[in-house]
Amino acid sequence: MRTMHEPARELPVVAKTRAFVSAVLLAVSIMSVGSLPAHARVTFDSSGTALVDGVPFFPVGVFLYGFDTDVLAEVLQQGFNTVVYAVTPKDLDALRIHGLMTIPYPTEEWLAVKDHPSILSWYLYDEPEGHGKSPEDMRREYARVHSL
């Protein structure tokens, strides 16, 4: 008999079926990636609404402190569509498979993959005023990144 604090045990056949279905869904997702656009076009309409490939997009971001592809479906299921931290360029295709976007810092490593469709925008600086960055510093950084 299990206590209230013990998780219910999954029957072996259920676990195997769940693993098989996950593998099939991942394979189908990977196969369909080739048909997605090579670059997402991010623009803004006259009211300032972000558009991704012409469709309104409101980023609902989550900070992750470690990237794990096993949690991406849950991230999406919880209503998030943008991962703001813990992503590296090698993780971009996993984000794309799950329909997620990211907002990375514009480092050399990231600028090398700047046209990837999972990059929504650039995170210029976290709390610039607390790090001695003036509004003019931020305007210069914006202009630098925007010119690339």
KOLDO-312635 format. One record per residue: x, y, z of N, C-alpha, C in turn; residue in one letter. Coordinates in Angstrom, 3 decimals, m for minus. Each point is the difference from the previous one (the first is absolute). Layout:
N
{node {X, Y, Z}, {X, Y, Z}, {X, Y, Z}, A},
...
***
This chain:
148
{node {0.846, m1.173, 0.000}, {m0.846, 1.173, 0.000}, {0.897, 1.244, 0.000}, M},
{node {m0.342, 0.964, m0.854}, {0.819, 1.216, m0.084}, {m0.605, 1.102, 0.870}, R},
{node {0.863, 0.888, 0.418}, {m0.467, 1.140, 0.786}, {m0.387, 1.125, m0.946}, T},
{node {m0.590, 1.052, 0.541}, {m0.411, 1.137, m0.827}, {1.194, 0.675, m0.659}, M},
{node {1.179, m0.120, 0.572}, {1.163, 0.700, m0.514}, {0.767, m0.800, m1.043}, H},
{node {m0.362, m1.243, m0.198}, {0.663, m0.806, m1.016}, {m0.737, 0.157, m1.332}, E},
{node {0.742, 0.182, m1.078}, {m0.682, 0.075, m1.288}, {m0.542, m1.369, m0.393}, P},
{node {m1.090, m0.004, m0.735}, {m0.557, m1.257, m0.496}, {0.995, m0.620, m0.976}, A},
{node {0.105, m1.304, 0.041}, {0.921, m0.690, m0.907}, {m0.681, m0.182, m1.348}, R},
{node {0.763, 0.251, m1.039}, {m0.526, m0.151, m1.345}, {0.202, m1.449, m0.439}, E},
{node {m1.003, m0.595, m0.590}, {0.123, m1.360, m0.506}, {1.025, m0.035, m1.117}, L},
{node {0.799, m1.054, m0.107}, {1.031, m0.074, m1.039}, {m0.537, 0.224, m1.411}, P},
{node {m1.169, m0.529, m0.302}, {m0.541, 0.170, m1.354}, {m0.344, 1.468, m0.261}, V},
{node {m0.456, 0.714, 1.014}, {m0.317, 1.423, m0.145}, {1.278, 0.799, m0.218}, V},
{node {1.031, m0.322, 0.763}, {1.271, 0.701, m0.154}, {0.579, m0.230, m1.390}, A},
{node {m0.058, m1.231, m0.498}, {0.531, m0.310, m1.334}, {m0.818, 0.711, m1.075}, K},
{node {m1.313, 0.033, 0.165}, {m0.855, 0.679, m0.978}, {0.286, 1.494, 0.000}, T},
{node {0.151, 0.584, 1.178}, {0.302, 1.428, 0.110}, {1.345, 0.306, m0.674}, R},
{node {0.998, m0.844, 0.219}, {1.309, 0.204, m0.615}, {m0.086, m0.124, m1.515}, A},
{node {m0.770, m0.963, m0.494}, {m0.147, m0.184, m1.442}, {m0.696, 1.210, m0.630}, F},
{node {m1.081, 0.447, 0.598}, {m0.739, 1.152, m0.537}, {0.890, 1.244, 0.010}, V},
{node {0.763, 0.202, 1.059}, {0.917, 1.151, 0.052}, {1.029, m0.078, m1.115}, S},
{node {0.544, m1.188, m0.236}, {1.002, m0.172, m1.054}, {m0.605, 0.280, m1.374}, A},
{node {m1.218, m0.463, m0.238}, {m0.659, 0.240, m1.290}, {m0.272, 1.492, m0.186}, V},
{node {m0.513, 0.658, 1.034}, {m0.276, 1.433, m0.105}, {1.271, 0.788, m0.250}, L},
{node {1.097, m0.361, 0.666}, {1.261, 0.685, m0.225}, {0.476, m0.224, m1.431}, L},
{node {m0.108, m1.212, m0.503}, {0.431, m0.292, m1.374}, {m0.824, 0.794, m1.005}, A},
{node {m1.309, 0.066, 0.193}, {m0.857, 0.773, m0.898}, {0.354, 1.475, 0.075}, V},
{node {0.255, 0.500, 1.209}, {0.382, 1.402, 0.163}, {1.296, 0.296, m0.723}, S},
{node {0.981, m0.882, 0.141}, {1.286, 0.215, m0.657}, {m0.154, m0.026, m1.506}, I},
{node {m0.819, m0.923, m0.522}, {m0.202, m0.077, m1.450}, {m0.687, 1.247, m0.527}, M},
{node {m0.898, 0.591, 0.789}, {m0.736, 1.161, m0.490}, {0.802, 1.290, 0.103}, S},
{node {1.115, 0.001, 0.737}, {0.804, 1.208, 0.132}, {0.490, 0.476, m1.353}, V},
{node {0.329, m0.911, m0.882}, {0.496, 0.378, m1.322}, {m0.996, 0.816, m0.801}, G},
{node {m1.283, m0.116, 0.307}, {m1.001, 0.747, m0.752}, {m0.299, 1.369, 0.602}, S},
{node {0.582, 0.307, 1.154}, {m0.210, 1.301, 0.625}, {0.859, 1.045, m0.689}, L},
{node {m0.398, 1.261, 0.045}, {0.827, 1.039, m0.614}, {1.380, 0.049, 0.646}, P},
{node {1.002, 0.331, m0.792}, {1.370, 0.042, 0.500}, {0.223, 1.188, 0.924}, A},
{node {m0.828, 1.015, m0.100}, {0.176, 1.197, 0.825}, {m1.372, 0.560, 0.340}, H},
{node {m0.232, 0.280, 1.268}, {m1.248, 0.630, 0.412}, {0.164, 1.502, m0.169}, A},
{node {m0.937, 0.612, m0.649}, {0.048, 1.453, m0.184}, {m0.775, 0.647, 1.140}, R},
{node {0.716, 0.795, 0.798}, {m0.612, 0.682, 1.140}, {m0.136, 1.469, m0.354}, V},
{node {m1.230, 0.501, 0.055}, {m0.286, 1.403, m0.284}, {m0.987, 0.502, 1.059}, T},
{node {m0.369, 1.266, m0.134}, {m0.990, 0.599, 0.900}, {m1.030, 0.720, m0.843}, F},
{node {m1.263, m0.099, 0.385}, {m1.023, 0.740, m0.731}, {m0.061, 1.439, 0.516}, D},
{node {m0.920, 0.788, m0.553}, {m0.066, 1.420, 0.351}, {m0.353, 0.251, 1.464}, S},
{node {m0.604, m0.985, 0.664}, {m0.340, 0.171, 1.418}, {1.115, m0.496, 0.922}, S},
{node {1.074, m0.558, m0.582}, {1.115, m0.496, 0.801}, {m0.084, m1.472, 0.341}, G},
{node {m0.995, m0.696, m0.542}, {m0.133, m1.432, 0.249}, {1.069, m0.764, m0.774}, T},
{node {0.691, m0.902, 0.679}, {0.999, m0.832, m0.666}, {m0.703, m0.991, m0.924}, A},
{node {0.578, m0.188, m1.172}, {m0.511, m0.960, m0.975}, {1.131, m0.961, m0.350}, L},
{node {m0.269, m1.286, 0.053}, {0.955, m1.005, m0.453}, {m0.601, m0.619, m1.253}, V},
{node {0.681, 0.229, m1.116}, {m0.506, m0.434, m1.307}, {m1.423, 0.503, m0.242}, D},
{node {m0.256, 1.247, 0.417}, {m1.284, 0.640, m0.238}, {m1.086, m0.326, 1.001}, G},
{node {0.277, m0.862, 0.959}, {m0.999, m0.416, 0.987}, {0.329, 0.671, 1.340}, V},
{node {m1.006, 0.622, 0.664}, {0.262, 0.633, 1.300}, {0.632, m0.991, 0.976}, P},
{node {1.004, 0.470, 0.710}, {0.731, m0.846, 0.939}, {0.277, 0.802, 1.255}, F},
{node {m0.522, m0.462, 1.130}, {0.282, 0.632, 1.283}, {0.920, m0.938, 0.771}, F},
{node {1.267, 0.396, 0.195}, {0.912, m0.910, 0.689}, {m0.355, m0.179, 1.467}, P},
{node {m0.151, m1.245, 0.390}, {m0.210, m0.367, 1.397}, {1.220, m0.844, 0.366}, V},
{node {0.949, 0.638, 0.675}, {1.289, m0.635, 0.212}, {0.171, m0.679, 1.334}, G},
{node {0.910, m0.944, m0.013}, {0.384, m0.714, 1.211}, {1.525, m0.059, 0.041}, V},
{node {0.549, 0.245, 1.178}, {1.440, m0.161, 0.210}, {0.233, m1.442, 0.428}, F},
{node {0.849, m0.700, m0.720}, {0.418, m1.339, 0.409}, {1.433, 0.112, 0.514}, L},
{node {0.325, m0.759, 1.000}, {1.352, 0.053, 0.545}, {0.840, m1.184, m0.455}, Y},
{node {m0.572, m0.813, m0.853}, {0.699, m1.098, m0.634}, {m0.859, m0.467, m1.148}, G},
{node {0.586, m0.137, m1.170}, {m0.778, m0.398, m1.171}, {m0.153, m1.506, m0.025}, F},
{node {m1.230, m0.463, m0.117}, {m0.298, m1.426, m0.026}, {m1.145, m0.214, m0.986}, D},
{node {0.267, m0.720, m1.080}, {m1.040, m0.195, m1.021}, {m1.206, m0.738, 0.557}, T},
{node {0.169, m0.734, 1.086}, {m1.127, m0.731, 0.586}, {m1.063, 0.925, 0.592}, D},
{node {0.343, 1.246, 0.302}, {m0.981, 0.899, 0.603}, {m0.633, 0.959, m1.012}, V},
{node {0.456, m0.006, m1.247}, {m0.502, 0.980, m0.967}, {m1.492, m0.156, m0.280}, L},
{node {m0.487, m1.227, m0.099}, {m1.439, m0.199, m0.221}, {m0.794, 0.550, 1.185}, A},
{node {0.515, m0.186, 1.204}, {m0.678, 0.522, 1.184}, {0.038, 1.524, 0.027}, E},
{node {1.128, 0.585, m0.406}, {0.110, 1.457, m0.078}, {m1.106, 0.545, m0.897}, V},
{node {m0.171, m0.616, m1.156}, {m1.037, 0.413, m0.949}, {m1.392, m0.241, 0.581}, L},
{node {m0.188, m1.153, 0.617}, {m1.298, m0.351, 0.584}, {m0.395, 0.981, 1.107}, Q},
{node {0.972, 0.554, 0.709}, {m0.278, 0.950, 1.080}, {m0.316, 1.399, m0.532}, Q},
{node {0.037, 0.177, m1.315}, {m0.384, 1.280, m0.584}, {1.153, 0.901, m0.395}, G},
{node {1.228, m0.467, 0.157}, {1.154, 0.797, m0.409}, {0.284, m0.245, m1.479}, F},
{node {0.514, 1.016, m0.674}, {0.377, m0.165, m1.405}, {1.420, 0.482, m0.268}, N},
{node {0.666, 0.490, 1.043}, {1.340, 0.564, m0.155}, {0.865, m0.407, 1.193}, T},
{node {1.207, m0.501, m0.296}, {0.969, m0.362, 1.043}, {1.065, 1.085, m0.006}, V},
{node {0.240, 0.591, 1.168}, {0.845, 1.177, 0.059}, {1.411, m0.290, 0.515}, V},
{node {0.255, m1.130, 0.575}, {1.313, m0.243, 0.589}, {0.331, m1.484, m0.102}, Y},
{node {1.275, m0.327, 0.088}, {0.509, m1.372, 0.032}, {0.003, m0.676, m1.370}, A},
{node {m0.274, 0.738, m1.053}, {0.011, m0.565, m1.349}, {1.344, 0.321, m0.641}, V},
{node {0.530, m0.948, m0.765}, {1.207, 0.239, m0.782}, {m0.364, m0.167, m1.467}, T},
{node {0.831, 0.475, m0.909}, {m0.324, m0.165, m1.419}, {m0.274, m1.449, m0.408}, P},
{node {0.646, m0.959, 0.641}, {m0.240, m1.403, m0.366}, {m1.408, m0.464, 0.399}, K},
{node {m0.698, 0.755, 0.841}, {m1.349, m0.350, 0.447}, {m1.097, 0.551, m0.897}, D},
{node {0.360, 0.804, m0.986}, {m1.011, 0.700, m0.798}, {m0.937, m0.936, m0.749}, L},
{node {0.516, m1.078, m0.560}, {m0.883, m0.904, m0.736}, {m1.002, m0.686, 0.919}, D},
{node {0.405, m0.289, 1.242}, {m0.943, m0.580, 0.965}, {m1.119, 0.994, 0.307}, A},
{node {0.353, 1.280, 0.139}, {m1.037, 1.019, 0.212}, {m0.941, 0.044, m1.197}, L},
{node {0.576, m0.044, m1.176}, {m0.795, 0.073, m1.230}, {m0.983, m1.161, m0.085}, R},
{node {0.461, m1.199, 0.322}, {m0.867, m1.183, m0.031}, {m1.209, 0.194, 0.912}, I},
{node {0.209, 0.653, 1.134}, {m1.082, 0.203, 0.970}, {m0.781, 1.294, m0.242}, H},
{node {0.366, 0.768, m1.019}, {m0.715, 1.234, m0.293}, {0.322, 1.122, 0.967}, G},
{node {1.174, m0.048, 0.613}, {0.406, 1.014, 0.970}, {1.006, 0.963, m0.612}, L},
{node {0.056, 1.188, 0.568}, {0.938, 1.029, m0.425}, {0.963, 0.272, 1.150}, M},
{node {1.059, 0.781, m0.290}, {0.926, 0.408, 1.043}, {0.432, 1.440, m0.220}, T},
{node {0.485, 0.617, 1.063}, {0.521, 1.367, m0.040}, {1.397, m0.042, 0.620}, I},
{node {1.030, m0.267, m0.811}, {1.363, m0.118, 0.545}, {0.736, 1.333, 0.042}, P},
{node {1.120, m0.005, 0.721}, {0.917, 1.143, m0.030}, {0.717, m0.005, m1.348}, Y},
{node {0.298, 1.148, m0.585}, {0.648, 0.043, m1.320}, {1.523, m0.200, 0.077}, P},
{node {0.412, m1.190, 0.420}, {1.426, m0.319, 0.069}, {0.458, m0.496, m1.373}, T},
{node {1.294, m0.107, m0.177}, {0.535, m0.500, m1.278}, {m0.582, m1.369, m0.329}, E},
{node {m0.077, m0.868, 1.002}, {m0.536, m1.344, m0.197}, {m1.432, 0.046, m0.536}, E},
{node {m0.808, 0.895, 0.559}, {m1.397, 0.111, m0.424}, {m0.128, 0.725, m1.334}, W},
{node {0.811, 1.008, m0.210}, {m0.092, 0.737, m1.266}, {0.353, m0.880, m1.184}, L},
{node {0.773, m1.064, 0.235}, {0.333, m0.942, m1.075}, {m1.230, m0.765, m0.492}, A},
{node {m1.064, m0.062, 0.818}, {m1.236, m0.710, m0.383}, {m1.196, 0.952, 0.024}, V},
{node {0.254, 1.286, m0.236}, {m1.014, 1.043, 0.188}, {m1.256, m0.163, m0.857}, K},
{node {0.070, m0.774, m1.072}, {m1.165, m0.170, m0.863}, {m0.828, m1.246, 0.327}, D},
{node {0.304, m0.669, 1.083}, {m0.766, m1.201, 0.362}, {m1.439, 0.404, 0.336}, H},
{node {m0.994, m0.769, m0.461}, {m1.403, 0.377, 0.223}, {m0.464, m0.035, 1.453}, P},
{node {0.772, m0.545, 0.909}, {m0.412, m0.001, 1.404}, {0.504, 1.215, 0.772}, S},
{node {0.737, 0.877, m0.663}, {0.452, 1.226, 0.668}, {m1.051, 1.082, m0.223}, I},
{node {m0.623, 0.421, 1.085}, {m1.050, 1.019, m0.079}, {0.601, 1.394, m0.038}, L},
{node {0.932, 0.275, 0.892}, {0.626, 1.316, 0.093}, {1.272, m0.147, 0.822}, S},
{node {0.625, 1.111, 0.333}, {1.246, m0.018, 0.749}, {m0.197, 0.592, 1.386}, W},
{node {0.600, m0.618, 0.968}, {m0.022, 0.463, 1.386}, {1.259, 0.837, 0.182}, Y},
{node {m0.130, 1.315, m0.088}, {1.177, 0.853, m0.006}, {0.735, 0.025, 1.331}, L},
{node {m0.718, 0.168, 1.098}, {0.664, 0.072, 1.290}, {m1.033, m0.212, 1.094}, Y},
{node {0.354, m0.726, 1.035}, {m0.900, m0.221, 1.122}, {0.240, 1.091, 1.042}, D},
{node {m1.041, 0.735, 0.321}, {0.045, 1.070, 0.994}, {1.175, 0.952, m0.246}, E},
{node {0.002, 0.682, m1.149}, {1.143, 0.843, m0.362}, {0.311, 1.096, 1.021}, P},
{node {m1.028, 0.579, 0.601}, {0.239, 1.093, 0.950}, {0.767, m0.491, 1.226}, E},
{node {m0.168, m1.256, 0.361}, {0.707, m0.559, 1.144}, {1.444, m0.380, m0.322}, G},
{node {0.361, 0.070, m1.270}, {1.354, m0.341, m0.423}, {0.716, 1.188, m0.634}, H},
{node {m0.490, 1.198, 0.304}, {0.667, 1.207, m0.481}, {m0.201, 0.295, m1.471}, G},
{node {m1.005, m0.605, m0.623}, {m0.266, 0.253, m1.420}, {m1.014, 1.138, m0.117}, K},
{node {0.363, 1.004, m0.750}, {m0.888, 1.156, m0.188}, {m0.958, m0.272, m1.158}, S},
{node {m1.058, 0.801, m0.100}, {m0.874, m0.129, m1.170}, {0.780, 0.149, m1.312}, P},
{node {0.997, 0.884, m0.008}, {0.809, 0.171, m1.217}, {0.799, m1.270, m0.310}, E},
{node {0.543, m0.657, 1.031}, {0.693, m1.284, m0.197}, {m0.934, m1.011, m0.647}, D},
{node {m1.226, m0.027, 0.464}, {m0.970, m0.961, m0.526}, {m0.391, 0.345, m1.441}, M},
{node {m0.121, 1.294, m0.313}, {m0.290, 0.410, m1.388}, {1.124, m0.432, m0.933}, R},
{node {1.253, 0.155, 0.454}, {1.157, m0.419, m0.818}, {m0.011, m1.511, m0.227}, R},
{node {m0.291, m0.739, 1.061}, {m0.037, m1.469, m0.138}, {m1.136, m0.424, m0.923}, E},
{node {m1.148, 0.639, 0.119}, {m1.118, m0.294, m0.903}, {0.413, 0.274, m1.445}, Y},
{node {0.616, 1.152, m0.245}, {0.418, 0.349, m1.360}, {1.017, m1.007, m0.536}, A},
{node {0.923, m0.423, 0.859}, {1.016, m0.986, m0.434}, {m0.656, m1.303, m0.428}, R},
{node {m0.894, m0.525, 0.852}, {m0.646, m1.279, m0.305}, {m0.940, 0.148, m1.195}, V},
{node {m0.718, 1.101, m0.061}, {m0.948, 0.230, m1.092}, {0.706, 0.103, m1.351}, H},
{node {1.237, 0.436, 0.004}, {0.737, 0.166, m1.262}, {0.544, m1.321, m0.537}, S},
{node {m0.012, m1.056, 0.796}, {0.579, m1.272, m0.425}, {m0.879, m0.768, m0.968}, L},
***
